[in-house]
Structures are given as C-alpha cells and as structure tokens.
C-alpha cells in the first residue's frame, strides 16, 4: 500500500449536499486540479455516498476505469456535540487485477461530510501520484464537466416520480 503523502493534485473548492428520508441524497461539488475546475453532481443512498459519487463523476476522465471504496471508518475527535470527525478510508482502481494496490486517505474536520470528502480526495491524490497520471492531458475541454446534463436531471426526476407513484399506487 503506497504510504507517502503526495503533493495534492486535486483540492475541493466547494461542495453542497442534501439528504432526507424521502428521496435520494444529492451532492454537487467543484474540485480544482490540473489547472482547471472539475464540476459534477450526483445522487446516492446518503450524503457521503452522493459526495463520493460526485467526485467519481467529476474525475472520471482521470480515473479511467474508476475506483472502488474498500474501507471507510469514522472516529470522533472529541466528546459531545462539539466533536469533529476523523475519516480514514482506502480505495483502489477498478481493474481485473486482484493485486491492484490500495490507497489510503485521511480527512479531519468538524463536519463529517467535509472529512469524508477530504479523505477520499486524499486517496485519489495518492493513486494519481503513484500511477503518474498526466492530469492536464486527461482533462476534457472547457465546459465538458462544467454543467450537468438536463437529460440526466429529467431522467432522475422521472425515476423519483415513478418510485413515489409506486408507493401510493401499488
């Protein structure tokens, strides 16, 4: 497992996430790296899942076959409601190679979502550094990751609407 802390190629500029018990969680983020901003939105089964999926979507041109989360751990950094979160995780490149290396990530913040995002991006930075990925060459042209597809939003909205209809009209 590569352990050296790489120089950060990617950094989270901003993010937002929403979650409830009545719909899929949603996340939007902007990541800087390789001289540009990488934008994406995603849905997931919770706010953390939606944020990590948004990272995967934004960085898909760099991550090629993608990554898979192997471990995810959260620990409180203090007591009570003022406690922060320390997140450690590991991921690896999706591939057919069962010996593919695992990359650790760590994030600490008062907000568990921010700590999770920091840990995930930390692990991706390690993977990119270890694989010597040319981020600038992998970057799509301007605008290709800047705006979500309206068709994606329409499909997602229809999917949610269909699920709610099934709940009340079996």
C-alpha positions as CSV (number, residue, x, y, z in Angstrom):
1,X,0.0,0.0,0.0
2,X,1.6,3.3,-1.0
3,X,2.0,5.4,2.1
4,X,3.9,8.6,1.1
5,X,1.7,11.7,1.2
6,X,1.7,13.1,-2.4
7,X,1.6,16.7,-3.3
8,X,-2.1,17.4,-3.8
9,X,-3.1,17.3,-7.4
10,X,-6.8,17.8,-6.6
11,X,-8.4,20.0,-3.9
12,X,-12.1,20.5,-3.1
13,X,-13.1,24.1,-3.7
14,X,-16.8,23.9,-2.7
15,X,-19.5,21.3,-2.2
16,X,-23.1,21.0,-1.1
17,X,-25.2,18.0,-0.2
18,X,-28.8,17.4,0.8
19,X,-30.3,14.3,2.3
20,X,-33.6,13.2,3.6
21,X,-35.6,10.1,4.3
22,X,-38.0,10.7,1.4
23,X,-35.6,10.9,-1.5
24,X,-32.1,10.0,-2.7
25,X,-29.4,12.3,-1.3
26,X,-27.9,14.8,-3.7
27,X,-24.4,16.4,-3.9
28,X,-22.7,19.0,-6.1
29,X,-19.1,19.9,-6.0
30,X,-16.2,21.7,-7.6
31,X,-12.7,20.3,-7.5
32,X,-9.6,22.1,-8.7
33,X,-6.6,20.4,-10.2
34,X,-4.5,20.3,-13.3
35,X,-5.1,23.9,-14.0
36,X,-8.9,23.7,-14.2
37,X,-12.1,23.1,-12.2
38,X,-13.9,19.8,-12.3
39,X,-17.6,20.0,-11.6
40,X,-20.2,17.3,-11.0
41,X,-23.4,16.4,-9.3
42,X,-24.6,13.0,-8.2
43,X,-27.2,11.2,-6.1
44,X,-26.5,8.4,-3.6
45,X,-28.0,6.5,-0.7
46,X,-26.8,9.1,1.8
47,X,-24.9,12.4,1.7
48,X,-21.5,10.8,1.9
49,X,-22.3,8.4,-0.9
50,X,-23.6,11.2,-3.1
51,X,-20.5,13.3,-2.5
52,X,-18.1,10.4,-3.3
53,X,-20.1,9.6,-6.4
54,X,-19.8,13.3,-7.5
55,X,-16.0,13.1,-7.1
56,X,-16.0,9.9,-9.2
57,X,-18.1,11.7,-11.9
58,X,-16.0,14.9,-11.9
59,X,-12.7,13.0,-12.1
60,X,-13.9,10.2,-14.5
61,X,-11.5,11.4,-17.3
62,X,-8.6,11.0,-14.9
63,X,-9.7,7.8,-13.1
64,X,-10.4,5.9,-16.3
65,X,-12.0,2.6,-15.1
66,X,-12.9,4.3,-11.8
67,X,-12.2,3.5,-8.2
68,X,-13.8,1.3,-5.6
69,X,-14.0,2.1,-1.9
70,X,-12.6,-0.7,0.1
71,X,-12.8,0.6,3.7
72,X,-14.4,3.6,5.4
73,X,-14.0,4.4,9.1
74,X,-15.2,7.4,11.1
75,X,-13.9,8.3,14.6
76,X,-14.9,11.2,16.8
77,X,-12.1,13.7,17.6
78,X,-13.6,14.8,20.9
79,X,-16.6,14.5,23.2
80,X,-20.2,15.5,22.8
81,X,-21.9,17.6,20.1
82,X,-18.7,19.6,19.5
83,X,-16.7,16.5,18.4
84,X,-15.3,16.6,15.0
85,X,-14.7,13.6,12.7
86,X,-11.6,11.8,11.6
87,X,-12.2,9.7,8.5
88,X,-9.9,7.1,7.2
89,X,-10.6,5.0,4.1
90,X,-8.9,3.1,1.4
91,X,-9.7,2.7,-2.3
92,X,-8.3,1.0,-5.3
93,X,-8.6,1.3,-9.0
94,X,-11.3,-0.8,-10.5
95,X,-9.5,-3.4,-12.6
96,X,-9.3,-7.1,-13.2
97,X,-6.0,-7.3,-11.3
98,X,-6.7,-8.7,-7.8
99,X,-3.3,-7.4,-6.7
100,X,-4.0,-3.8,-7.6
101,X,-2.6,-1.6,-4.8
102,X,-4.8,0.0,-2.2
103,X,-4.5,3.8,-1.5
104,X,-5.2,5.2,2.0
105,X,-6.9,8.5,2.6
106,X,-7.4,10.6,5.7
107,X,-9.5,13.7,6.5
108,X,-10.2,15.5,9.7
109,X,-12.8,18.3,10.1
110,X,-15.7,19.4,12.3
111,X,-18.1,18.3,9.6
112,X,-18.2,14.6,8.8
113,X,-19.1,15.3,5.2
114,X,-16.1,17.5,4.8
115,X,-13.8,15.0,6.5
116,X,-15.1,12.2,4.2
117,X,-14.6,14.2,1.1
118,X,-11.1,15.2,2.2
119,X,-10.2,11.6,2.9
120,X,-11.5,10.4,-0.5
121,X,-9.7,13.1,-2.4
122,X,-6.5,12.4,-0.4
123,X,-6.6,8.7,-1.5
124,X,-7.3,9.8,-5.1
125,X,-4.3,12.1,-5.0
126,X,-2.2,9.2,-3.8
127,X,-3.5,6.9,-6.7
128,X,-2.9,9.6,-9.3
129,X,0.7,10.3,-8.0
130,X,1.5,6.6,-7.8
131,X,0.2,6.0,-11.3
132,X,2.0,9.1,-12.7
133,X,-1.3,10.3,-14.3
134,X,-0.9,13.3,-16.5
135,X,-3.9,15.2,-15.2
136,X,-3.6,18.1,-17.7
137,X,-3.6,15.6,-20.6
138,X,-6.6,13.7,-19.2
139,X,-8.6,16.9,-18.7
140,X,-11.6,17.3,-21.0
141,X,-12.1,20.6,-22.9
142,X,-13.6,23.6,-21.1
143,X,-17.3,23.1,-20.3
144,X,-17.3,19.3,-20.6
145,X,-17.7,18.7,-16.9
146,X,-19.0,22.2,-16.1
147,X,-22.7,21.7,-16.4
148,X,-25.0,18.7,-15.6
149,X,-27.0,17.3,-18.4
150,X,-30.6,18.4,-18.5
151,X,-31.5,14.9,-19.7
152,X,-29.8,13.4,-16.6
153,X,-31.9,15.7,-14.4
154,X,-35.1,14.8,-16.3
155,X,-34.4,11.1,-16.1
156,X,-33.6,11.4,-12.4
157,X,-36.8,13.3,-11.7
158,X,-38.9,10.8,-13.6
159,X,-37.2,8.0,-11.6
160,X,-38.1,9.6,-8.3
161,X,-41.6,10.3,-9.6
162,X,-42.1,6.7,-10.6
163,X,-40.9,5.4,-7.2
164,X,-43.3,7.7,-5.4
165,X,-46.2,6.7,-7.7
166,X,-45.4,3.0,-6.9
167,X,-45.6,3.7,-3.2
168,X,-49.1,5.1,-3.4
169,X,-50.4,3.2,-6.3
170,X,-49.3,-0.5,-5.9
